[in-house]
Amino acid sequence: MESNDASTLAERVLGRFAAAIGQAEGPFLLGISGLQGSGKSTLGTELIQAAAARGWGAVTLSLDDAYLSREERLRLAREVHPLLRTRGVPGTHDLALLISTLDALAKASPERPVPVPRFDKGRDDRYGEALWPTEAEVPKLVVLEGWCLGVEPQNEAALAAPVNTLERDEDADGRWRQWVNAQLRGYLPLWRALHALVVLKAPGWDVVARWRDEAEQSLRDRGEPRAMDAAAMARFLQHYERLSRHALATLPAKADVVVFLDEQRNPSWPP
């Protein structure tokens, strides 16, 4: 999503919820859900700037900021399933940290500033807490964004057949996808705590995979050691395909606002 589009979209989103934000007794928790590469972070940044222009304190937080530590996820890989080495799916987040941070923000003060967690994707681990930004006042708006934000568990029948070669070859008995689906139930109280949900809806899964690969190409062009080649990227994305397709099919009906994206990520505001 281009910066100008995101800026305009942020103003429209704030306009849509301005009355509710202004009347809220505590922080207004606005969820932004969109699949990989859809522009969630860009929109979140623009929302913070637009809120500041209205005189509102605002904070943005991503599900990605609350991943379990690398060591904790390696332990899950050993004890539960090897596919849990890869961060991102439900069950690889520290929900207690995320919820406690949101609770603390509602009581923030100069005497009790709140550290807001941040994750270093280059190291595949959290930054040390000394590097986390802090908030010293209760924000009027908290933007929580994530690729699976708002997604509910699938039914058991939907889990039976693999959706790609990774599930077929590396989760043949379905143990990984069943565990991930079960963990997703623990996220539901957080989804219910959202005051509003905005969904950035991609045209389909195939274009999402292309968007994510475009982002990785920029790392390849810079010679980043952590950049994935095309084969590694294709395998990586298969970890998220199941719930991404589920999100595309189910989230629009649950959202307060659905913003439709075309294949170039141009947003279309609903009528």
C-alpha positions as CSV (number, residue, x, y, z in Angstrom):
1,M,0.0,0.0,0.0
2,E,1.4,3.4,-1.0
3,S,2.0,5.9,1.7
4,N,-0.6,8.4,0.3
5,D,-3.2,5.7,0.1
6,A,-2.4,4.7,3.7
7,S,-2.7,8.3,4.9
8,T,-6.1,8.7,3.3
9,L,-7.3,5.4,4.6
10,A,-6.1,6.2,8.1
11,E,-8.1,9.5,8.0
12,R,-11.2,7.6,6.9
13,V,-10.8,4.9,9.5
14,L,-10.4,7.5,12.3
15,G,-13.3,9.4,11.0
16,R,-15.4,6.2,11.1
17,F,-14.6,5.6,14.7
18,A,-13.9,9.1,16.0
19,A,-17.0,9.4,18.1
20,A,-16.4,6.1,19.8
21,I,-12.7,6.8,20.4
22,G,-13.5,10.2,21.8
23,Q,-16.1,8.7,24.2
24,A,-14.1,5.7,25.3
25,E,-13.2,5.7,29.0
26,G,-9.9,3.9,28.4
27,P,-7.9,3.1,25.3
28,F,-9.9,2.3,22.2
29,L,-8.5,-1.0,20.9
30,L,-8.6,-1.0,17.1
31,G,-7.7,-4.2,15.3
32,I,-6.2,-4.2,11.9
33,S,-6.2,-7.6,10.2
34,G,-4.6,-8.4,6.9
35,L,-2.6,-11.1,5.4
36,Q,1.2,-10.8,4.8
37,G,2.2,-7.9,2.6
38,S,-1.2,-6.2,2.8
39,G,0.0,-3.0,4.4
40,K,-1.0,-3.4,8.0
41,S,2.2,-1.8,9.4
42,T,2.0,1.1,7.0
43,L,-1.6,1.8,7.9
44,G,-0.8,1.4,11.6
45,T,2.0,4.1,11.3
46,E,-0.4,6.4,9.5
47,L,-3.1,5.9,12.1
48,I,-0.7,6.9,14.9
49,Q,0.2,10.1,13.0
50,A,-3.4,10.9,12.2
51,A,-4.4,10.4,15.8
52,A,-1.5,12.7,17.0
53,A,-2.8,15.4,14.6
54,R,-6.2,15.2,16.5
55,G,-4.4,15.5,19.8
56,W,-4.8,11.8,20.7
57,G,-2.1,9.8,22.2
58,A,-1.8,6.5,20.3
59,V,0.3,3.3,20.3
60,T,0.7,0.6,17.7
61,L,1.4,-3.0,18.6
62,S,1.7,-6.0,16.3
63,L,1.1,-9.7,17.1
64,D,4.6,-10.1,15.7
65,D,6.0,-8.1,18.7
66,A,4.7,-10.7,21.1
67,Y,6.3,-13.8,19.6
68,L,7.6,-16.4,22.1
69,S,11.4,-16.2,22.4
70,R,13.5,-18.2,20.0
71,E,14.4,-20.7,22.8
72,E,10.7,-21.1,23.8
73,R,9.8,-21.9,20.2
74,L,12.7,-24.3,19.8
75,R,11.4,-26.1,22.8
76,L,7.9,-26.3,21.2
77,A,9.5,-27.8,18.1
78,R,11.2,-30.5,20.2
79,E,8.2,-31.2,22.5
80,V,5.2,-30.7,20.2
81,H,6.1,-30.6,16.5
82,P,9.1,-29.7,14.4
83,L,7.1,-27.2,12.3
84,L,6.8,-24.9,15.3
85,R,10.4,-23.8,14.8
86,T,8.9,-21.3,12.4
87,R,7.2,-18.4,14.1
88,G,3.9,-16.9,13.1
89,V,1.1,-19.5,13.6
90,P,-1.2,-19.3,16.6
91,G,0.6,-20.9,19.6
92,T,3.9,-19.1,18.8
93,H,2.9,-15.9,20.5
94,D,3.2,-15.0,24.2
95,L,-0.4,-14.1,24.8
96,A,0.2,-13.4,28.5
97,L,2.8,-10.7,27.6
98,L,0.5,-9.2,25.0
99,I,-2.5,-9.1,27.3
100,S,-0.6,-7.8,30.2
101,T,0.9,-5.0,28.0
102,L,-2.6,-3.9,26.9
103,D,-3.8,-4.0,30.5
104,A,-0.9,-1.9,31.6
105,L,-1.4,0.7,28.9
106,A,-4.8,1.4,30.4
107,K,-3.0,2.5,33.6
108,A,0.2,4.1,32.2
109,S,1.7,7.1,33.9
110,P,5.0,8.9,34.3
111,E,5.5,6.9,37.5
112,R,4.6,3.6,35.8
113,P,5.7,3.8,32.2
114,V,4.8,0.7,30.2
115,P,7.4,-1.1,28.1
116,V,6.0,-2.1,24.7
117,P,7.5,-5.3,23.4
118,R,9.4,-5.3,20.1
119,F,10.7,-8.3,18.1
120,D,13.8,-8.5,16.0
121,K,13.0,-10.5,12.9
122,G,16.7,-10.5,11.8
123,R,17.7,-12.3,15.0
124,D,14.4,-14.2,15.2
125,D,14.1,-13.2,18.8
126,R,12.8,-10.4,21.0
127,Y,14.8,-7.3,21.5
128,G,16.0,-6.9,25.1
129,E,13.5,-5.1,27.3
130,A,15.9,-2.2,27.7
131,L,15.4,-1.5,24.0
132,W,11.6,-1.5,24.1
133,P,9.8,1.8,23.7
134,T,7.8,3.0,26.7
135,E,4.5,4.8,27.1
136,A,4.1,7.1,30.0
137,E,0.5,8.1,29.6
138,V,-2.8,6.3,28.8
139,P,-3.2,6.3,25.0
140,K,-6.5,7.3,23.5
141,L,-6.0,4.7,20.7
142,V,-4.2,1.4,20.6
143,V,-3.8,-0.2,17.2
144,L,-3.3,-3.9,17.3
145,E,-2.4,-5.5,14.0
146,G,-1.7,-9.0,12.8
147,W,-2.1,-11.4,9.9
148,C,-4.4,-13.8,11.8
149,L,-6.1,-11.1,14.0
150,G,-9.8,-12.0,14.5
151,V,-9.5,-15.5,13.0
152,E,-11.6,-18.2,14.7
153,P,-10.7,-22.0,14.8
154,Q,-11.7,-24.2,12.0
155,N,-14.0,-27.2,12.5
156,E,-12.5,-30.6,12.8
157,A,-13.7,-31.7,9.3
158,A,-11.8,-28.8,7.7
159,L,-8.5,-30.0,9.2
160,A,-8.6,-33.5,7.7
161,A,-7.2,-32.9,4.2
162,P,-3.8,-31.1,3.7
163,V,-3.9,-27.8,1.8
164,N,-0.4,-27.9,0.5
165,T,2.8,-30.1,0.2
166,L,4.1,-28.9,3.6
167,E,1.0,-30.3,5.3
168,R,1.0,-33.4,3.2
169,D,4.7,-34.3,3.7
170,E,5.6,-32.8,7.1
171,D,2.3,-33.0,8.9
172,A,0.9,-36.2,7.4
173,D,-1.0,-37.1,10.6
174,G,-2.4,-33.6,11.0
175,R,-0.9,-33.2,14.5
176,W,0.6,-29.8,13.8
177,R,-2.5,-28.2,12.3
178,Q,-4.7,-29.7,15.0
179,W,-2.4,-28.2,17.7
180,V,-2.3,-24.8,16.0
181,N,-6.1,-24.8,15.6
182,A,-6.5,-25.7,19.3
183,Q,-4.2,-22.9,20.3
184,L,-6.3,-20.4,18.4
185,R,-9.1,-20.9,20.9
186,G,-6.9,-19.1,23.4
187,Y,-6.8,-16.0,21.2
188,L,-10.6,-15.6,21.2
189,P,-10.8,-13.5,24.4
190,L,-8.3,-11.0,22.9
191,W,-10.4,-10.8,19.7
192,R,-13.5,-10.1,21.8
193,A,-11.7,-7.3,23.6
194,L,-11.3,-5.4,20.3
195,H,-13.6,-2.3,20.1
196,A,-13.5,-2.5,16.3
197,L,-12.0,-4.6,13.6
198,V,-10.8,-3.3,10.2
199,V,-9.9,-6.0,7.6
200,L,-7.6,-5.4,4.7
201,K,-8.9,-8.0,2.3
202,A,-6.6,-9.3,-0.4
203,P,-8.0,-10.6,-3.7
204,G,-6.8,-14.1,-2.9
205,W,-4.1,-16.2,-1.5
206,D,-2.0,-16.4,-4.6
207,V,-1.5,-12.6,-4.7
208,V,-0.6,-12.6,-1.0
209,A,2.2,-15.1,-1.7
210,R,3.5,-12.8,-4.5
211,W,3.4,-9.7,-2.2
212,R,5.4,-11.5,0.5
213,D,8.0,-12.7,-2.1
214,E,8.3,-9.1,-3.4
215,A,9.3,-8.0,0.1
216,E,11.9,-10.7,0.3
217,Q,13.3,-9.8,-3.1
218,S,14.3,-6.4,-1.7
219,L,16.4,-8.3,1.0
220,R,17.9,-10.5,-1.7
221,D,18.8,-7.4,-3.8
222,R,20.7,-6.0,-0.7
223,G,22.5,-9.2,-0.2
224,E,20.9,-9.8,3.3
225,P,22.1,-13.2,4.7
226,R,18.7,-13.9,6.1
227,A,16.9,-13.4,2.7
228,M,15.1,-16.6,1.5
229,D,15.4,-17.8,-2.1
230,A,12.2,-18.6,-4.0
231,A,12.1,-22.3,-2.9
232,A,12.6,-21.4,0.8
233,M,10.0,-18.6,0.5
234,A,7.4,-21.0,-1.0
235,R,7.9,-23.5,1.8
236,F,7.8,-20.7,4.5
237,L,4.5,-19.4,3.2
238,Q,2.9,-22.8,3.3
239,H,2.9,-22.5,7.1
240,Y,0.3,-19.8,6.8
241,E,-1.7,-20.9,3.8
242,R,-4.4,-22.8,5.7
243,L,-5.4,-20.0,8.1
244,S,-4.9,-17.3,5.4
245,R,-7.5,-19.0,3.2
246,H,-9.7,-19.4,6.2
247,A,-9.3,-15.7,7.0
248,L,-10.2,-14.6,3.5
249,A,-13.3,-16.7,3.6
250,T,-14.6,-15.7,7.1
251,L,-13.2,-12.4,8.4
252,P,-15.1,-10.0,6.2
253,A,-18.4,-11.0,7.8
254,K,-17.0,-10.3,11.3
255,A,-15.4,-7.0,10.5
256,D,-16.7,-3.5,11.2
257,V,-15.0,-2.2,8.1
258,V,-13.7,-4.2,5.1
259,V,-11.2,-2.4,2.9
260,F,-10.8,-4.3,-0.4
261,L,-7.3,-4.4,-2.0
262,D,-6.6,-5.0,-5.7
263,E,-3.6,-6.9,-6.9
264,Q,-1.4,-3.7,-6.6
265,R,-2.6,-3.2,-3.0
266,N,-4.7,-0.1,-4.0
267,P,-7.5,0.2,-1.3
268,S,-11.1,0.6,-2.1
269,W,-13.1,2.2,0.8
270,P,-16.6,0.6,1.2
271,P,-19.6,2.6,0.1
